[in-house]
């Protein structure tokens, strides 16, 4: 008998290996020994061509966007350093080209107003910036030659860099042209202009007297010329009289404690070829006013879309208050006679992020304005989503998928392998998954998207991967081995019975409850049934031992729950661990028998034993 049983057990072991082999095909490449593949040379050239085109057209934002893509290109270690150096040089060159272009534009404006001194300073800075760009360009060409060693066509790189070289030549030509124009301005007659303000200090609403003169550097007055007087944010225009002087009066309604004042003369018409631009020194006018107290508070500074909060405002009585929010626009309150409260509501379609609420008082005579800014954050809530999926799927056999959420939502479930694409509305979705026999893969992907109907919540996406076993493949791999094992066992029993004769006839196996099986497995099934009756919690096949323990906690007397916990943890130790001490299985069997008796007494109304 023993000689026949051992081969049968060996065949059963081969059966398990065949099933594992059918469900888990071997890898053909060891990832640790695989070599990284570099980027496509043509794709790399196309990417750097776009960057060079952007630099050549002086488009810094487009150049930075292209470089951002270039930095994401995967490259093996040998090529990575060269690409990083190339990207760094291109970024520096783009910044230098942009700086040179900006300086030349400012110099051109100074030349337009006949200001050779400022133009000369700007052109010197532009020359320095352009020289730095040429040095970077030479380093860039050296780095590009290094790419030829990695299979990047050198001719293509030369054509790309030629576009940047052309842009540098155009900047050089523009710089020389402006230098010639600025040199021609040196021969113009210098001018000077001044300004005075009376009084030097006044209250808001007071009258300010402004006066000054325009003359050449030799002291010759320039009558009939336009002079601009800048008073803080305001600009006033005056025309010089016969003696080259001007005078203005204005009502000062500017709420600034210190107001800068200066005058400037810009040659126009025939004067552009005769006189230079001039600007006076800056003087300061002091404005005396009172800043009122102002306090503003939000009851809640973090809201979800669709929610509201209270804004409380306190300031001096009789003042008008302006409230500006990105949601309600501009609101005018007052004159206020005490604390004011308004509701600030976030619209349902508001995007998440930080927003600013501005509260300010309007000036009133000697009382100036005051302003307060508050931060309001809009943040959607994350719904609680629980997805219960089977641990594995057999092709052709159904599996249950359950999706639970704490808010009414649109639940979208899709699985290409199971041919499932379904949308439901509610808090719960209970679906059946079935992978066809024609699917030969080993994993099924399930995508779950929960879209809450309330705008206060954000959508949640869950991706689940379930192991798939092809049923026909398992049967085909295991049927011959199982048949051989069964045949050997039957032969072993027959020969053993023949040798024992009538006195050695085997006794019948003890009767077990239907579907429970014998031994400790039968005790385990009876224990689960008793726990279901005592707690009302159904032991689902997808539960682990610890998950079922968590669900029945609090539904049993403490002493019985501790005994159940000891049994379950012991079973887990045997099933998933290296095994326990000798005799553990027998100890668990005795504990399970005592537990069954205690649970029977509990459900029969006998109370805790």
QUIVEN-V42025 format. One record per backbone hydrogen bond with DSSP energy under -0.5 kcal/mol. NH is the residue of the N-H (numbers start at 1). CO is the residue of the C=O. If there is no record, write none. Layout:
# QUIVEN-V42025
((NH | CO) (NH | CO))
This chain:
# QUIVEN-V42025
((5 | 1) (6 | 2) (7 | 3) (8 | 4) (9 | 5) (10 | 6) (11 | 7) (12 | 8) (13 | 9) (14 | 10) (15 | 11) (16 | 12) (17 | 13) (18 | 14) (19 | 15) (20 | 16) (21 | 17) (22 | 18) (23 | 19) (24 | 20) (31 | 29) (33 | 30) (34 | 30) (34 | 31) (44 | 40) (45 | 41) (46 | 42) (47 | 43) (48 | 44) (49 | 45) (50 | 46) (51 | 47) (52 | 48) (53 | 49) (54 | 50) (55 | 51) (56 | 52) (57 | 53) (58 | 55) (59 | 54) (60 | 58) (63 | 59) (64 | 60) (65 | 61) (66 | 62) (67 | 63) (68 | 64) (69 | 65) (70 | 66) (71 | 67) (72 | 68) (72 | 69) (73 | 70) (79 | 76) (80 | 76) (81 | 77) (83 | 79) (84 | 80) (85 | 81) (86 | 82) (87 | 83) (88 | 84) (89 | 85) (90 | 86) (91 | 87) (92 | 88) (93 | 89) (94 | 90) (95 | 91) (96 | 92) (97 | 93) (98 | 94) (99 | 95) (100 | 96) (101 | 97) (102 | 98) (103 | 99) (104 | 100) (105 | 101) (106 | 102) (107 | 103) (108 | 104) (109 | 105) (110 | 106) (111 | 107) (112 | 108) (113 | 109) (114 | 111) (115 | 110) (116 | 114) (119 | 115) (120 | 116) (121 | 117) (122 | 118) (123 | 119) (124 | 120) (125 | 121) (126 | 122) (127 | 123) (128 | 124) (129 | 125) (130 | 126) (131 | 127) (132 | 128) (133 | 129) (134 | 130) (135 | 131) (136 | 132) (137 | 133) (138 | 134) (139 | 135) (140 | 136) (141 | 137) (142 | 138) (143 | 139) (144 | 140) (145 | 141) (146 | 142) (147 | 143) (147 | 144) (148 | 144) (148 | 145) (149 | 146) (150 | 147) (151 | 148) (152 | 147) (153 | 151) (157 | 153) (158 | 154) (159 | 155) (160 | 156) (161 | 157) (162 | 158) (163 | 159) (163 | 160) (164 | 160) (165 | 161) (166 | 162) (167 | 163) (168 | 164) (169 | 165) (170 | 166) (171 | 167) (172 | 168) (173 | 169) (174 | 170) (175 | 171) (176 | 172) (177 | 173) (178 | 174) (179 | 175) (180 | 176) (181 | 177) (182 | 178) (183 | 179) (184 | 180) (185 | 181) (186 | 182) (186 | 183) (187 | 184) (188 | 185) (189 | 274) (192 | 215) (194 | 213) (196 | 211) (198 | 209) (202 | 286) (204 | 288) (205 | 252) (206 | 203) (208 | 250) (209 | 198) (210 | 208) (210 | 248) (211 | 196) (212 | 246) (214 | 244) (215 | 192) (216 | 220) (217 | 190) (219 | 216) (221 | 219) (222 | 214) (223 | 221) (224 | 240) (225 | 222) (227 | 238) (228 | 264) (229 | 236) (230 | 228) (230 | 262) (231 | 229) (231 | 234) (232 | 230) (232 | 260) (234 | 231) (236 | 229) (238 | 227) (240 | 225) (241 | 245) (244 | 241) (246 | 212) (248 | 210) (250 | 208) (252 | 206) (252 | 250) (253 | 251) (255 | 253) (256 | 254) (259 | 285) (260 | 258) (261 | 283) (262 | 230) (264 | 228) (265 | 278) (267 | 265) (271 | 268) (272 | 269) (273 | 270) (274 | 271) (275 | 271) (276 | 189) (277 | 114) (278 | 265) (280 | 263) (283 | 261) (285 | 259) (286 | 200) (287 | 257) (288 | 202) (289 | 287) (290 | 366) (292 | 290) (292 | 368) (295 | 314) (297 | 312) (299 | 310) (303 | 377) (306 | 346) (307 | 304) (309 | 344) (311 | 342) (312 | 297) (312 | 310) (313 | 340) (314 | 295) (316 | 293) (318 | 336) (319 | 316) (321 | 333) (322 | 360) (323 | 331) (324 | 358) (325 | 329) (329 | 325) (331 | 323) (333 | 321) (336 | 319) (340 | 313) (342 | 311) (344 | 309) (345 | 343) (346 | 307) (347 | 345) (350 | 347) (353 | 378) (355 | 376) (357 | 374) (358 | 324) (358 | 356) (359 | 372) (360 | 322) (361 | 370) (362 | 320) (364 | 367) (367 | 364) (368 | 290) (368 | 366) (372 | 359) (374 | 357) (376 | 355) (377 | 301) (378 | 353) (379 | 303) (379 | 377) (381 | 456) (383 | 381) (383 | 458) (385 | 383) (386 | 404) (388 | 386) (388 | 402) (389 | 387) (393 | 467) (395 | 469) (396 | 435) (397 | 394) (399 | 433) (401 | 431) (402 | 388) (403 | 429) (404 | 386) (405 | 427) (406 | 384) (409 | 426) (410 | 451) (411 | 409) (411 | 424) (412 | 410) (412 | 449) (413 | 411) (413 | 422) (414 | 447) (415 | 420) (419 | 415) (419 | 416) (420 | 415) (422 | 413) (424 | 411) (426 | 409) (429 | 403) (431 | 401) (431 | 429) (433 | 399) (436 | 417) (439 | 436) (440 | 438) (444 | 466) (446 | 464) (447 | 414) (448 | 446) (448 | 462) (449 | 412) (450 | 460) (451 | 410) (451 | 449) (452 | 450) (453 | 408) (454 | 408) (457 | 454) (458 | 381) (460 | 450) (462 | 448) (464 | 446) (466 | 444) (467 | 391) (468 | 442) (469 | 393) (471 | 469) (474 | 470) (475 | 471) (476 | 472) (477 | 473) (478 | 474) (479 | 475) (482 | 478) (483 | 479) (484 | 480) (485 | 481) (486 | 482) (487 | 483) (488 | 484) (489 | 485) (490 | 486) (491 | 487) (492 | 488) (493 | 489) (494 | 490) (495 | 491) (496 | 492) (497 | 493) (498 | 494) (499 | 495) (500 | 496) (501 | 497) (504 | 500) (505 | 502) (516 | 513) (517 | 513) (521 | 518) (522 | 518) (523 | 519) (524 | 520) (525 | 521) (526 | 522) (527 | 523) (528 | 524) (529 | 525) (530 | 526) (531 | 527) (532 | 528) (533 | 529) (534 | 530) (535 | 531) (536 | 532) (538 | 536) (540 | 538) (543 | 540) (548 | 544) (549 | 545) (550 | 546) (551 | 547) (552 | 548) (553 | 549) (555 | 552) (561 | 557) (562 | 558) (563 | 559) (564 | 560) (565 | 561) (566 | 562) (567 | 563) (568 | 564) (569 | 565) (570 | 566) (571 | 567) (572 | 568) (573 | 569) (574 | 570) (575 | 571) (576 | 572) (577 | 572) (577 | 573) (579 | 573) (584 | 581) (587 | 583) (588 | 584) (589 | 585) (590 | 586) (591 | 587) (592 | 588) (593 | 589) (594 | 590) (595 | 591) (596 | 592) (597 | 593) (598 | 594) (599 | 595) (600 | 596) (601 | 597) (602 | 598) (603 | 599) (604 | 600) (605 | 602) (606 | 601))
